Amino acid sequence: MRITPRNDALSLKVLQGLALSLSFIDGQIMAPLSRLFLFWLLNAVATCASADDFTVGDITVSRGEQVSGFITVPEGIDEATRIPVTIAHGAAHGPTLALIAGIHGYEYPPITALQALRARLDPAILSGTVIMVHIANPPSFFGRTIYYSPADRKNLNRVFPGDPGGSVSQRIAHLLTTEVIDRADYLIDLHGGDGNEALRPYVYMPVTGDAILDAKIEGLAVAFGLDHIVMDTGPQHAAGPSLFVDQTALERGIPAITTETGQSGSNDPYWVGLAEQGVWNVLRHLDMIAEEEVANTGTTWLSDYTVLNSPQSGIFRAVTKDGYVVTEGAVLGVLLDVFGNELTAIRAPFSGIVNYVISTPPVSEGEPVAMISKIANR
């Protein structure tokens, strides 16, 4: 969906020329009706010029420029916050790509990758518009928390499309939905393996059943360049709110993927580079920059992923590693009580690849301890 107005440059120049010519007509010839027409024409010129601006919240950028600022989540039943955003509005027309980092505040590589992108991206040679949400969840980022906001104990990626009258996480989700997602033609939700997750990089590629939409989604997933792509064939929710960033976009017909580059809170340049290189190649894929797309060869396609949750609170001790191939029934880790006594073993429900496994000891009942996917034939 696109709501950014476009102009015909030639029409604008014609209007400007007419206005200039009429402004030099002798005052005796300029009848009241002509003056009224000139007033309308000058306003039309100004409107055409400003219609090519792009606005997100209080940030407005002219074509061919890049602007950084904040969009404000107003105070409600709890604290207000501000989300740092950069808009690169290309000199040439093209699609709008939304890049959202920091939905989970402890996932640092995508946040750093967007800072690098901001420094390198030249709007003068860009076709289209890039919206960079640098830190979508400031309370979690500055609070150094995994999964949940310290302000309201909500997981931001479970409350979309949000609620303007709700808690701060719900208000953030509402603002991101209305100001960012609704303006996009394509969207990437950039994650990095939370502070407790040893994760092998992969892309979640939703499969909707809409052939045209799915082709665009697959194009994004392959272009991002990671060699593991998880096909997400099941609906994330049967009814009700969309919950997730990518599902919120998909419900609006916007192609979207979720990427995972990083693990255990590390901000190592390797993880940052995976995210940054992925975004650059998506820009090539969408013809937003005049460079040839880098082919993604050797992709491993995965399906039927399952997240294994802890049956009770305790201490988790992994005995497998991210990226390992395991057989059905293999022990992925052991759950202990606080004295070190074994409570239960967590086993693989089928043969497949370990996408991630929890790398820090504490777990709460119902929280993830591992994710495993089947290797798919494609």
C-alpha positions as CSV (number, residue, x, y, z in Angstrom):
1,M,0.0,0.0,0.0
2,R,1.3,3.4,-0.9
3,I,-0.1,6.8,0.2
4,T,2.8,9.0,-0.7
5,P,1.8,11.4,-3.5
6,R,3.7,11.5,-6.7
7,N,4.1,14.4,-9.2
8,D,4.9,14.8,-12.8
9,A,8.0,17.1,-12.9
10,L,7.1,18.5,-16.3
11,S,3.6,19.6,-15.0
12,L,5.2,21.4,-12.1
13,K,7.6,23.2,-14.4
14,V,4.7,24.3,-16.7
15,L,2.8,25.6,-13.7
16,Q,5.8,27.5,-12.5
17,G,6.3,29.0,-15.9
18,L,2.7,30.1,-16.3
19,A,2.7,31.7,-12.8
20,L,5.9,33.6,-13.6
21,S,4.6,34.8,-16.9
22,L,1.3,36.0,-15.5
23,S,3.0,37.8,-12.6
24,F,4.6,40.2,-15.2
25,I,1.4,41.1,-16.9
26,D,0.8,44.9,-16.7
27,G,-1.3,45.8,-13.7
28,Q,-3.9,47.6,-15.9
29,I,-4.5,44.4,-17.9
30,M,-4.7,42.1,-14.9
31,A,-8.4,41.9,-14.2
32,P,-9.7,40.7,-10.8
33,L,-10.5,37.3,-12.3
34,S,-7.0,37.0,-13.7
35,R,-5.6,37.9,-10.3
36,L,-7.7,35.3,-8.7
37,F,-6.4,32.8,-11.3
38,L,-2.8,33.8,-10.6
39,F,-3.5,33.3,-6.8
40,W,-4.8,29.8,-7.5
41,L,-1.9,29.0,-9.8
42,L,0.7,30.1,-7.3
43,N,-0.9,27.9,-4.6
44,A,-1.0,25.0,-7.1
45,V,2.7,25.4,-7.6
46,A,3.4,25.4,-3.9
47,T,1.1,22.4,-3.4
48,C,2.9,20.4,-6.1
49,A,6.2,21.2,-4.7
50,S,5.2,20.2,-1.1
51,A,3.3,17.1,-2.3
52,D,6.6,15.4,-3.1
53,D,7.6,15.6,0.5
54,F,7.5,12.5,2.7
55,T,6.3,12.7,6.2
56,V,6.4,10.2,9.1
57,G,5.2,11.7,12.4
58,D,6.8,15.1,12.8
59,I,9.6,14.3,10.4
60,T,9.2,15.7,6.9
61,V,11.9,15.2,4.1
62,S,12.0,16.6,0.6
63,R,12.9,14.5,-2.4
64,G,16.6,13.8,-2.7
65,E,17.3,14.4,1.0
66,Q,17.7,12.4,4.2
67,V,16.4,13.5,7.6
68,S,16.7,12.0,11.0
69,G,14.5,12.7,14.0
70,F,12.1,11.3,16.5
71,I,8.4,10.2,16.4
72,T,6.8,10.7,19.7
73,V,4.7,8.1,21.5
74,P,2.6,10.3,23.8
75,E,2.2,9.7,27.5
76,G,-0.8,7.6,28.4
77,I,-1.5,5.3,31.3
78,D,2.3,5.1,31.6
79,E,5.4,6.9,30.3
80,A,5.9,8.5,26.9
81,T,8.8,7.6,24.7
82,R,10.5,8.7,21.5
83,I,11.5,6.5,18.6
84,P,14.5,7.5,16.5
85,V,13.7,7.4,12.7
86,T,15.6,8.3,9.6
87,I,13.9,8.9,6.2
88,A,15.9,8.7,3.0
89,H,13.6,10.1,0.3
90,G,15.2,9.3,-3.1
91,A,15.6,11.8,-5.9
92,A,13.8,9.4,-8.2
93,H,10.5,7.7,-7.7
94,G,10.3,4.1,-6.5
95,P,8.9,1.9,-3.7
96,T,8.9,2.6,0.0
97,L,10.9,0.1,2.1
98,A,10.4,0.1,5.8
99,L,13.3,-1.3,7.9
100,I,12.4,-1.8,11.6
101,A,15.2,-2.6,14.1
102,G,15.0,-3.0,17.9
103,I,11.6,-4.4,18.3
104,H,13.4,-6.5,21.0
105,G,15.8,-4.1,22.7
106,Y,18.6,-6.6,23.4
107,E,19.0,-7.5,19.7
108,Y,21.8,-5.1,18.8
109,P,23.2,-6.0,15.3
110,P,20.3,-4.7,13.3
111,I,20.3,-1.4,15.2
112,T,24.0,-1.0,14.4
113,A,23.4,-2.0,10.8
114,L,20.9,0.7,10.3
115,Q,23.3,3.3,11.7
116,A,25.8,2.2,9.1
117,L,23.1,2.2,6.4
118,R,22.2,5.8,7.3
119,A,25.8,6.9,7.0
120,R,26.3,5.3,3.5
121,L,22.9,5.7,1.8
122,D,22.8,8.6,-0.7
123,P,19.3,9.8,-1.4
124,A,20.5,11.6,-4.5
125,I,21.0,8.3,-6.3
126,L,18.1,6.5,-4.5
127,S,14.9,5.5,-6.3
128,G,12.1,5.4,-3.8
129,T,12.1,5.9,0.0
130,V,13.7,4.1,2.9
131,I,12.2,4.4,6.4
132,M,14.7,3.3,9.0
133,V,13.3,2.7,12.5
134,H,16.5,2.6,14.5
135,I,15.2,1.5,17.9
136,A,11.6,0.6,17.9
137,N,11.4,-0.3,21.6
138,P,13.4,2.3,23.5
139,P,12.2,1.2,27.0
140,S,13.6,-2.3,26.3
141,F,16.8,-1.1,24.7
142,F,17.8,1.3,27.4
143,G,16.4,-1.1,30.1
144,R,18.6,-3.9,28.6
145,T,15.7,-6.4,28.8
146,I,15.0,-9.5,26.6
147,Y,11.5,-10.2,25.2
148,Y,9.6,-7.8,27.4
149,S,9.5,-4.0,28.0
150,P,10.4,-3.1,31.6
151,A,7.7,-0.5,31.5
152,D,4.7,-2.8,31.1
153,R,6.1,-6.4,30.8
154,K,4.7,-6.8,27.3
155,N,6.5,-8.3,24.3
156,L,6.2,-5.6,21.6
157,N,6.1,-8.3,18.9
158,R,2.9,-9.8,20.4
159,V,0.8,-6.6,20.6
160,F,0.4,-5.4,17.0
161,P,-1.4,-3.5,15.6
162,G,-1.4,-1.8,18.9
163,D,-3.8,0.4,20.9
164,P,-3.5,4.2,21.2
165,G,-5.1,4.0,24.6
166,G,-3.1,1.1,25.9
167,S,0.2,0.7,27.7
168,V,3.5,2.0,26.2
169,S,4.2,-1.2,24.2
170,Q,0.7,-1.0,22.7
171,R,1.0,2.7,21.9
172,I,4.4,2.0,20.2
173,A,2.8,-0.7,18.1
174,H,0.0,1.6,17.1
175,L,2.4,4.4,16.1
176,L,4.6,2.0,14.1
177,T,1.5,0.6,12.4
178,T,0.0,3.9,11.4
179,E,3.1,5.9,10.7
180,V,5.5,3.3,9.3
181,I,3.8,0.0,8.2
182,D,0.9,1.7,6.6
183,R,3.2,3.8,4.5
184,A,5.4,0.9,3.2
185,D,5.4,-1.0,-0.1
186,Y,7.9,-3.6,1.4
187,L,8.9,-4.3,5.0
188,I,11.8,-6.1,6.8
189,D,11.5,-6.7,10.6
190,L,15.2,-6.9,11.6
191,H,16.0,-9.1,14.6
192,G,19.2,-10.4,16.0
193,G,18.8,-13.4,18.4
194,D,17.8,-12.1,21.8
195,G,20.2,-11.8,24.8
196,N,19.5,-15.4,25.8
197,E,19.4,-17.1,22.4
198,A,22.3,-18.9,20.6
199,L,20.9,-18.6,17.1
200,R,22.1,-19.6,13.6
201,P,21.1,-16.8,11.2
202,Y,17.9,-17.3,9.2
203,V,14.9,-15.6,7.6
204,Y,11.3,-16.2,8.4
205,M,9.5,-16.2,5.0
206,P,5.7,-16.1,5.4
207,V,3.7,-18.1,2.9
208,T,0.2,-16.6,2.5
209,G,-1.3,-18.6,-0.4
210,D,-1.5,-15.5,-2.6
211,A,0.8,-16.3,-5.5
212,I,1.6,-12.6,-6.4
213,L,2.3,-11.6,-2.8
214,D,4.2,-14.8,-2.0
215,A,6.5,-14.2,-5.0
216,K,7.4,-10.7,-3.7
217,I,8.0,-12.1,-0.2
218,E,10.3,-14.8,-1.5
219,G,12.1,-12.2,-3.5
220,L,12.9,-10.3,-0.3
221,A,13.8,-13.5,1.6
222,V,16.3,-14.7,-1.1
223,A,17.8,-11.3,-1.7
224,F,18.5,-10.8,2.0
225,G,21.2,-13.4,1.4
226,L,21.1,-15.7,4.5
227,D,21.5,-19.4,3.6
228,H,18.7,-20.6,5.9
229,I,15.2,-19.6,5.0
230,V,12.3,-20.9,7.2
231,M,9.1,-21.1,5.3
232,D,6.3,-20.0,7.7
233,T,3.3,-21.7,6.1
234,G,1.0,-21.6,9.1
235,P,-1.1,-18.5,10.1
236,Q,0.3,-16.8,13.2
237,H,-3.2,-16.3,14.4
238,A,-6.6,-17.6,13.5
239,A,-8.5,-14.4,14.3
240,G,-8.1,-11.2,16.2
241,P,-5.2,-8.9,16.2
242,S,-2.2,-9.4,14.0
243,L,0.3,-9.6,16.9
244,F,3.5,-9.6,14.9
245,V,5.2,-6.9,12.8
246,D,5.3,-9.0,9.6
247,Q,1.7,-10.2,10.0
248,T,0.5,-6.7,10.4
249,A,2.1,-5.8,7.1
250,L,0.9,-9.0,5.3
251,E,-2.7,-8.2,6.4
252,R,-2.4,-5.0,4.5
253,G,-1.0,-6.7,1.4
254,I,2.5,-5.5,2.0
255,P,5.3,-8.1,1.4
256,A,7.2,-8.6,4.6
257,I,9.9,-10.8,6.1
258,T,11.6,-11.2,9.5
259,T,15.3,-11.7,9.7
260,E,17.5,-13.0,12.5
261,T,21.2,-12.1,12.4
262,G,23.0,-12.4,15.8
263,Q,23.0,-14.2,19.0
264,S,23.1,-13.9,22.8
265,G,23.2,-10.1,22.8
266,S,26.5,-9.9,20.8
267,N,27.1,-6.9,18.6
268,D,30.0,-8.5,16.8
269,P,30.8,-6.9,13.4
270,Y,30.1,-10.3,11.7
271,W,26.4,-10.2,12.8
272,V,26.1,-6.5,12.0
273,G,27.5,-7.2,8.6
274,L,25.0,-9.9,7.8
275,A,22.1,-7.5,8.4
276,E,23.7,-4.6,6.6
277,Q,24.7,-6.6,3.6
278,G,21.2,-8.1,3.5
279,V,19.5,-4.7,3.4
280,W,21.8,-3.5,0.6
281,N,21.0,-6.5,-1.5
282,V,17.3,-6.0,-1.0
283,L,17.8,-2.4,-2.2
284,R,19.4,-3.8,-5.3
285,H,16.6,-6.4,-5.7
286,L,13.9,-3.7,-5.6
287,D,15.9,-1.5,-8.1
288,M,16.2,1.2,-5.5
289,I,19.9,1.5,-6.2
290,A,21.6,1.0,-9.5
291,E,23.7,-2.0,-8.7
292,E,23.3,-5.7,-9.7
293,E,21.7,-8.0,-7.2
294,V,24.1,-10.5,-5.6
295,A,22.8,-14.0,-6.2
296,N,22.0,-16.1,-3.1
297,T,23.3,-19.6,-3.9
298,G,23.1,-22.7,-1.7
299,T,20.0,-21.9,0.3
300,T,18.8,-24.5,2.8
301,W,15.0,-24.3,2.9
302,L,13.3,-25.2,6.2
303,S,9.7,-25.8,7.1
304,D,7.4,-26.9,10.0
305,Y,9.4,-25.0,12.6
306,T,8.5,-25.7,16.2
307,V,9.3,-23.6,19.2
308,L,9.8,-25.7,22.4
309,N,8.7,-24.0,25.6
310,S,9.8,-24.8,29.1
311,P,7.2,-26.8,31.0
312,Q,8.2,-25.0,34.2
313,S,10.6,-22.4,35.6
314,G,14.1,-23.5,36.4
315,I,17.6,-23.6,35.0
316,F,18.2,-24.7,31.4
317,R,21.4,-26.4,30.4
318,A,21.8,-26.8,26.6
319,V,23.5,-30.0,25.3
320,T,23.1,-29.0,21.6
321,K,24.2,-26.0,19.6
322,D,22.6,-23.7,17.1
323,G,22.8,-25.0,13.6
324,Y,23.2,-28.7,14.6
325,V,21.3,-31.4,12.8
326,V,19.5,-33.6,15.3
327,T,17.4,-36.7,15.1
328,E,13.9,-37.2,16.6
329,G,14.2,-37.8,20.3
330,A,17.6,-36.2,20.7
331,V,18.2,-34.3,23.9
332,L,18.4,-30.6,23.2
333,G,18.9,-29.6,26.8
334,V,18.1,-30.4,30.4
335,L,15.9,-28.5,32.8
336,L,17.2,-28.3,36.4
337,D,15.8,-26.9,39.6
338,V,17.8,-24.2,41.5
339,F,19.8,-26.9,43.4
340,G,20.9,-28.6,40.2
341,N,18.6,-31.5,40.3
342,E,17.3,-32.7,36.9
343,L,13.6,-32.0,36.4
344,T,13.2,-33.1,32.7
345,A,15.0,-33.4,29.4
346,I,13.9,-31.4,26.4
347,R,13.9,-33.5,23.3
348,A,13.6,-32.9,19.6
349,P,10.1,-33.7,18.4
350,F,11.4,-34.6,15.0
351,S,14.6,-34.7,13.0
352,G,15.8,-31.4,11.8
353,I,18.0,-28.3,12.3
354,V,18.3,-26.4,15.6
355,N,17.6,-22.8,14.7
356,Y,18.3,-21.5,18.2
357,V,18.8,-22.8,21.7
358,I,18.7,-20.9,25.0
359,S,22.3,-20.0,26.0
360,T,21.7,-18.6,29.5
361,P,20.5,-20.5,32.6
362,P,17.3,-19.0,33.8
363,V,14.0,-19.9,32.1
364,S,10.4,-19.3,33.1
365,E,7.5,-21.6,32.5
366,G,6.1,-21.1,29.0
367,E,9.2,-19.4,27.6
368,P,11.2,-20.8,24.7
369,V,14.2,-23.1,25.2
370,A,14.8,-24.0,21.6
371,M,13.5,-23.9,18.0
372,I,13.8,-26.7,15.5
373,S,12.8,-26.9,11.8
374,K,12.6,-29.7,9.2
375,I,14.8,-29.6,6.1
376,A,12.4,-29.1,3.2
377,N,12.6,-30.4,-0.4
378,R,12.4,-27.6,-2.9
